Every structure is written in C-alpha cells, then in structure tokens.
Amino acid sequence: MRVAVYNQMFGLNGKSFWANVLGHWAVHYQANANKIWKKTNLDETIKIISKSNADIIGIVEVLEGQEDYLKKELKKLGYNFFNIGRGHKTKYSGLCVQEMIASKFKRIQKVAKMWPLENRLGGGGGIVHAYYEKKKFNLIFVHLGLPSRKVYREQLDFLQNYLKRIKGKVILFGDFNLSYFSLKSYFYDYDLVSGEVRSCSETPIMKWFYNKDVDHIFVNGFSSDNFGFLSGRSDHKLVYVDLK
C-alpha cells in the first residue's frame, strides 16, 4: 500500500520566486478570489498525484472552492473516497485553508473535535481521521501551523492526547512545518518511514535560506522498505512510502 503527502501550495507556482510571493499575496492579503484562481493550476496537482501511483494521498493547502475540481479529476484516477479537514480562514477573502485525503479504499470518517486554529497566516490547516475497517488501521492526516505561532504547541499537545486514545495500527502523516529532529520526542511510539526528505522549499532563492524536512509519514504497527519523493509545481516535494 502506497501512502503519499503533497502540499500543493494552493496550486500556485512554487518554482518561481516572484510567482510564489505574488501568489501568497493573492491568497492571504486581498479579497478577490478571481485573482487567486488566475494564479493556480490544479491540473499540475493531478499530474503529480497520478505519477506517484499512491493508494492514499493527503493533499495539503486545498483552498476552499478547489475541492470539487480535485475530486472530479481524482475520480478518473480511481480515487473514490474523500475526506476534508478545514483549517483557518484567510483574513481578506474569508476562504478556508483545507486539506484533503483521496483514497482508493473505502473508509469510515471519524470526527476530531476541538482542533486548535488561529484565523491568520500560519494558523494551521485541518485534521482528518479516517478508519479503514477492512484493513483495520487508522489514518490521521494533519497540517500544523507555523512553529512561531502560539497555536502550534496547542496543536502538538492536542495530537499527542488524541493519539493516546486510538487503539490498533495508525498512519500519522501530513505537513508538520517542523523537522523530524524537533518532532521525534512528541511521537516516540511512532516510526518515521518517510526518511528525512528535505521537502520544502523548492522555490529559487527561498531554498537557499530554508530547506528542511517538514512533510512526514509516521506509523505504528506498519513497516516499510521503500520511500521516495517527486517534484511538481509546488514549493513542497511529494513524499511517499510503501507500507506493509
């Protein structure tokens, strides 16, 4: 079973410094959604997901309004089951920063209540909990805020307590916005199976100053003999693992 995580950066162009800067300005600092959509290309997201051949893909930074198109195109690739986690709202447009699980396997959605958020840039994405009854495992998909925000520690504390209540096999994955070295003490019962791939940033100039492993796949009850990554249009790499 192949599991992957990809922060699509709202479908913006992360391979250009100025496109990255202007795209994030459009998302976070103005109210006209049309100025956002003109800068996005969701077909590039579909393309890299298809290339990954993942059975389950977690997509980070799906801006509210993009989910319908992604679902429609992903169904053509065999993904028939979807979960959405809602994160913070953008200040000016009021659109929600979301995350999406697309899966080829049937699942039961669980509800993770009271996930901490701040409605500001870096205030955190959502959390999704899905249970795969046939294969008997839990899938927890998260998008944490920026470590400089107060809410970040609150999200880590929530996640630690939430995981303690889950029985059985677990896959914990997402964009943690922090390296494994700084996270490992929080998830000592879990194995990192995605390596320490420096997944962000892929953007010219920015990557000279920031190039860290922030997208992780942890497991409890699984093993893996293969992981890898792909580069797409985003400022993040797609990271995948093969689990058994």
C-alpha positions in Angstrom: 0.0 0.0 0.0 1.5 3.3 -1.0 0.7 6.4 1.0 1.8 9.9 0.0 1.6 13.5 1.2 1.7 16.6 -1.0 1.4 20.2 0.0 0.1 21.6 -3.3 0.6 25.2 -2.2 -3.0 26.1 -3.3 -2.0 25.1 -6.9 0.3 28.1 -7.1 3.7 28.1 -8.9 6.4 27.3 -6.3 9.1 27.0 -9.0 9.3 30.8 -9.4 10.3 33.2 -6.6 8.1 36.0 -7.7 5.1 33.7 -8.6 5.4 32.3 -5.1 5.4 35.7 -3.4 2.6 37.2 -5.6 0.5 34.0 -5.3 0.7 34.0 -1.5 -0.2 37.7 -1.5 -3.3 36.9 -3.6 -4.3 34.1 -1.2 -3.7 35.9 2.1 -3.8 39.7 1.5 -6.7 40.5 -0.8 -10.4 39.7 -1.1 -11.0 39.0 -4.8 -11.0 35.2 -5.3 -10.6 35.6 -9.1 -7.1 37.0 -8.5 -6.3 33.7 -6.8 -7.7 31.4 -9.3 -5.8 33.1 -12.1 -2.6 32.0 -10.5 -3.4 28.4 -9.8 -3.1 25.3 -11.8 -4.8 22.2 -10.3 -4.0 20.1 -13.3 -0.4 20.1 -12.2 -1.5 18.7 -8.8 -3.5 15.9 -10.6 -0.5 15.1 -12.8 2.0 14.6 -9.9 -0.6 12.5 -7.9 -1.1 10.3 -11.0 2.7 9.9 -11.3 3.0 9.0 -7.6 0.7 5.9 -8.0 -0.4 6.3 -4.4 -3.3 4.4 -3.0 -3.9 7.1 -0.4 -2.8 10.7 -1.0 -3.0 13.5 1.6 -3.2 16.9 -0.2 -2.4 19.9 1.9 -3.4 23.6 1.2 -6.6 23.0 -0.8 -8.2 26.4 -0.8 -12.0 26.4 -0.3 -13.5 26.2 -3.8 -10.8 23.9 -5.2 -12.1 20.6 -3.7 -14.8 19.9 -6.3 -12.5 20.1 -9.3 -9.9 17.9 -7.5 -12.5 15.3 -6.6 -13.8 15.2 -10.2 -10.3 14.7 -11.7 -9.1 12.3 -9.0 -12.1 10.0 -9.5 -10.7 9.5 -13.0 -7.6 8.1 -11.4 -9.5 5.6 -9.2 -9.8 7.7 -6.0 -13.5 7.3 -5.0 -13.3 8.2 -1.3 -12.6 11.7 0.1 -12.2 13.4 3.4 -11.9 17.2 4.0 -10.3 18.8 7.0 -11.0 22.5 7.5 -8.3 24.8 8.8 -8.0 28.6 9.4 -9.7 31.2 7.2 -7.8 33.7 5.2 -8.1 37.3 6.5 -9.5 39.1 3.5 -11.2 36.6 1.2 -12.5 34.5 4.1 -11.8 31.3 2.2 -10.8 28.3 4.3 -7.4 26.6 4.1 -8.3 22.9 3.8 -6.7 19.5 3.4 -8.0 16.5 1.6 -7.5 12.8 1.8 -8.2 11.0 -1.5 -8.3 7.2 -1.2 -8.9 4.2 -3.4 -10.1 2.2 -0.3 -13.4 2.6 1.5 -13.1 4.2 4.9 -15.2 5.4 7.9 -14.8 9.1 8.8 -14.1 9.9 12.4 -14.6 13.3 14.0 -11.6 15.0 15.7 -13.3 17.8 17.7 -11.7 21.0 19.1 -8.6 21.1 16.8 -6.9 24.4 17.7 -6.7 27.0 15.0 -5.9 30.7 14.5 -7.5 32.7 11.7 -4.3 34.2 10.4 -1.4 33.3 8.1 0.3 30.2 9.7 -2.6 29.5 11.9 -2.8 25.9 10.8 -4.7 23.7 8.5 -7.1 20.9 9.5 -7.1 17.4 10.9 -8.7 14.3 9.3 -9.2 10.9 11.0 -10.3 8.0 8.8 -10.7 4.4 9.8 -10.2 1.6 7.2 -12.3 -1.2 8.6 -11.3 -3.8 6.1 -7.6 -3.3 6.5 -8.0 -2.4 10.2 -6.0 0.8 10.6 -6.5 4.4 11.5 -5.3 7.3 9.3 -4.6 10.7 10.8 -3.8 13.5 8.4 -2.7 16.9 9.8 -1.5 20.3 8.7 0.1 22.1 11.6 0.6 25.9 11.7 3.9 27.7 11.9 6.1 26.8 14.9 6.4 30.6 15.7 2.6 30.7 16.4 1.3 30.0 19.9 -1.3 27.6 18.4 1.5 25.3 17.2 2.2 23.9 20.6 -1.5 23.6 21.3 -1.9 21.5 18.1 1.0 19.2 19.1 -0.5 18.8 22.6 -3.9 18.0 21.1 -2.4 15.5 18.7 -0.4 13.7 21.4 -3.5 13.3 23.6 -5.7 12.3 20.6 -3.2 9.6 19.6 -3.2 8.1 23.1 -6.9 7.3 22.7 -6.5 5.4 19.4 -6.1 1.6 19.5 -4.6 -0.5 16.7 -2.5 0.4 13.7 -2.0 4.0 12.9 -0.6 6.1 10.0 0.1 9.7 11.0 1.1 11.9 8.2 1.0 15.5 6.9 2.8 18.8 6.8 4.2 19.4 10.3 6.1 22.6 9.4 9.0 21.2 11.6 11.8 18.8 11.1 11.8 15.3 12.5 14.7 16.1 14.8 12.5 18.6 16.6 9.4 16.4 16.5 10.6 12.9 17.4 10.2 13.4 21.2 6.4 14.1 20.7 5.9 10.8 18.8 8.3 8.4 20.4 5.8 5.5 19.9 5.9 6.0 16.1 8.4 5.2 13.5 9.3 7.7 10.8 9.1 5.8 7.5 9.5 8.7 5.1 13.1 9.3 5.8 14.1 12.9 6.4 13.4 14.2 2.9 14.1 17.9 2.7 10.7 18.6 1.2 10.5 22.4 1.5 11.4 24.8 0.0 11.7 24.1 -3.7 11.4 27.8 -4.6 14.5 29.5 -6.0 16.2 31.9 -3.6 13.9 30.8 -0.7 15.5 27.3 -0.7 18.9 28.9 0.0 17.6 30.0 3.4 15.0 27.4 4.1 15.4 23.7 3.1 14.0 21.3 5.7 12.2 18.1 6.2 8.7 19.1 7.2 6.4 16.6 5.4 6.4 13.3 7.4 4.8 9.9 7.4 4.8 8.2 10.8 3.5 4.7 11.6 2.6 2.4 14.5 2.0 -1.2 13.5 3.4 -1.0 9.9 6.8 -1.5 8.3 8.2 0.0 5.1 11.1 -0.9 2.8 10.8 2.0 0.4 10.2 5.7 0.4 10.8 8.4 -2.2 9.7 11.8 -3.5 8.6 13.7 -6.6 8.9 17.3 -7.5 5.9 19.1 -9.0 4.8 22.7 -9.3 4.6 23.4 -5.6 7.3 24.6 -3.2 7.0 21.2 -1.5 8.0 17.8 -2.7 5.5 15.0 -2.8 6.7 12.3 -0.3 5.6 8.7 -0.5 6.1 5.4 1.3 5.3 1.8 0.6 3.8 0.1 3.7 3.3 -3.5 4.7 
